Structures are given as structure tokens and as C-alpha cells.
Amino acid sequence: MQLPCFNVFREMFYVSNVKIVPDNIHELFTPKALAFWIMDDGSREGSGLHISVYAFTNNDVDKLIFTLQDKFNFKCSIHYNRDNKPRIYIFKESMDKKK
């Protein structure tokens, strides 16, 4: 089902049917947005957390990591799964941070 109220977000995150990270991701990213993202694409990894970012380019993954580090003060890195697809790893030291 499609709801027209969400079209504005589709237009921000898709260009020619390719998923992208918009340049204004820093202002779009809220704690609530992070929670939804983790519930959708996140998984526990040891004492840390993986967030799957398979559909994004390396440049877009870098934008996301920078935003997580800058906005939430998370310690992050890129991990790759068995299929060499990228995931953002948030270290356990960042699990109890509140900002």
C-alpha cells in the first residue's frame, strides 16, 4: 500500500530508483529515527550492534557513520558480512550513551 504522505521521504532517499543518503541526513536523523532504523535493519552482535546498509554506496555509508559519530557520539566502524556487504558496527562502549 502506498500513502502519499510518505512521498516526500521517498523523493529524499531515492534518485532514479536508487537508494541514497541525502546530504541533509544530519538534520533528518533524530533519536526516534535511529530507533526505527535499528528496529528495522539492526541486529545484536556480541555486546555491540550491526546495522545493515547493503543498499548504500561506500560514500553513503561514510555519511551515515559520520552522522552517528557526530550527532550521537557513537564509536562506529564498517564490517562486512560473508557476502562482502557492508554493515555499520556500533561498539559496545556506545550502547549506553545518552545525548
C-alpha positions as CSV (number, residue, x, y, z in Angstrom):
1,M,0.0,0.0,0.0
2,Q,1.2,3.5,-0.7
3,L,0.4,6.6,1.3
4,P,1.1,9.9,-0.4
5,C,2.2,11.5,2.9
6,F,5.4,9.4,2.6
7,N,6.3,10.5,-0.9
8,V,8.4,13.4,0.4
9,F,10.7,10.8,2.1
10,R,10.9,8.6,-1.0
11,E,11.9,11.6,-3.0
12,M,14.7,12.4,-0.5
13,F,16.1,8.8,-0.3
14,Y,15.7,7.6,-3.9
15,V,17.1,9.1,-7.1
16,S,16.2,7.3,-10.3
17,N,15.0,4.3,-8.1
18,V,18.5,4.1,-6.4
19,K,18.6,4.3,-2.7
20,I,20.8,7.2,-1.4
21,V,21.6,9.0,1.8
22,P,20.6,12.6,1.3
23,D,23.1,15.4,2.1
24,N,20.9,16.7,4.9
25,I,20.9,13.4,6.7
26,H,22.4,15.1,9.8
27,E,19.3,17.3,10.3
28,L,16.9,14.4,9.4
29,F,18.4,12.0,11.9
30,T,16.6,12.1,15.3
31,P,16.8,9.7,18.2
32,K,13.4,8.4,17.1
33,A,14.6,7.9,13.5
34,L,17.6,6.0,14.9
35,A,15.4,3.7,17.0
36,F,13.2,2.9,13.9
37,W,16.3,2.2,11.8
38,I,17.7,-0.2,14.4
39,M,14.4,-2.0,14.8
40,D,14.2,-2.4,11.0
41,D,17.9,-3.1,10.0
42,G,19.7,-3.7,13.3
43,S,20.9,-6.8,15.0
44,R,22.9,-7.6,18.1
45,E,26.5,-8.5,17.5
46,G,28.2,-9.6,20.7
47,S,27.9,-6.6,23.0
48,G,27.6,-4.2,20.1
49,L,25.2,-3.6,17.3
50,H,25.2,-4.2,13.5
51,I,23.0,-2.1,11.2
52,S,22.7,-3.4,7.7
53,V,23.4,-0.9,4.9
54,Y,23.6,-3.2,2.0
55,A,21.8,-0.9,-0.5
56,F,24.1,2.1,0.0
57,T,27.4,3.1,-1.7
58,N,30.6,3.3,0.4
59,N,30.3,7.1,0.3
60,D,26.7,6.9,1.7
61,V,27.8,4.5,4.4
62,D,30.5,7.0,5.3
63,K,27.9,9.8,5.6
64,L,25.8,7.6,7.9
65,I,28.8,6.7,10.1
66,F,29.9,10.4,10.3
67,T,26.3,11.3,11.4
68,L,26.2,8.6,14.0
69,Q,29.6,9.7,15.4
70,D,28.9,13.5,15.2
71,K,25.3,13.5,16.3
72,F,25.2,10.7,18.8
73,N,28.9,10.4,19.8
74,F,28.9,6.7,18.8
75,K,32.1,4.7,18.1
76,C,31.4,3.1,14.7
77,S,33.2,1.1,12.0
78,I,32.3,-0.8,8.8
79,H,32.1,-4.5,9.0
80,Y,31.4,-6.8,6.0
81,N,29.2,-9.9,6.1
82,R,30.1,-13.2,4.3
83,D,28.8,-11.8,1.0
84,N,31.0,-8.7,1.4
85,K,28.0,-6.5,2.0
86,P,28.6,-3.5,4.4
87,R,27.2,-3.2,7.9
88,I,27.7,-0.4,10.4
89,Y,29.0,-1.7,13.7
90,I,28.4,0.3,16.8
91,F,30.8,-0.6,19.5
92,K,29.6,-1.7,23.0
93,E,31.0,1.4,24.5
94,S,28.3,3.4,22.7
95,M,25.4,1.2,23.8
96,D,24.6,3.1,27.0
97,K,25.3,6.7,25.7
98,K,22.6,9.2,26.1
99,K,22.7,12.5,24.3
